[in-house]
Amino acid sequence: MNRDLIINVVVGVDAKLRRIERLALSIGDPQQHKSRIPPLITDVRRELQSLCGRLAQLEGGE
């Protein structure tokens, strides 16, 4: 895959995660969302970082 395409997808997903986080914190029971939503988003961001790291390793091996 094209490196730039992957980076654009990761940046787009991260932007969507920020939007989801803001929306979730603005509706419903804020205390419930504060305890559940940020850890979930942190996990997804960690996975994105892992994917970026693997991409960098693949590029380094080529």
C-alpha positions in Angstrom: 0.0 0.0 0.0 1.0 3.6 -0.5 2.5 5.1 2.6 0.8 8.4 2.1 -2.6 6.7 1.8 -2.1 4.9 5.1 -1.0 8.0 6.9 -4.0 9.9 5.6 -6.3 7.1 6.8 -4.7 7.2 10.3 -5.0 10.9 10.5 -8.6 10.7 9.4 -9.4 8.1 11.9 -7.8 10.1 14.7 -9.8 13.1 13.8 -13.0 11.1 13.9 -12.0 9.7 17.3 -11.6 13.3 18.6 -15.1 14.1 17.2 -16.6 11.0 18.8 -15.0 11.9 22.1 -16.3 15.4 22.1 -19.8 14.3 21.1 -19.9 11.5 23.7 -18.8 13.9 26.5 -21.5 16.5 25.5 -24.5 14.1 25.7 -25.9 11.8 28.3 -24.3 11.3 31.7 -20.9 13.0 31.5 -19.5 10.9 34.4 -20.4 7.6 32.6 -18.8 8.8 29.4 -15.7 10.1 31.1 -15.0 6.7 32.5 -15.7 4.7 29.4 -15.1 6.7 26.3 -11.6 8.1 26.8 -10.1 4.6 27.6 -11.7 3.2 24.5 -10.4 6.0 22.3 -6.9 5.6 23.9 -6.9 1.9 23.0 -7.8 2.7 19.4 -5.1 5.4 19.2 -2.6 2.9 20.6 -3.5 0.4 17.9 -3.1 3.1 15.3 0.4 4.0 16.6 1.2 0.3 16.5 0.2 0.1 12.9 2.3 3.1 12.1 5.3 1.5 13.9 4.8 -1.7 11.8 4.6 0.4 8.7 7.9 2.1 9.6 9.5 -1.3 10.2 8.3 -2.6 6.8 9.6 0.5 5.1 13.0 0.1 6.8 13.2 -3.5 5.7 12.6 -2.7 2.0 
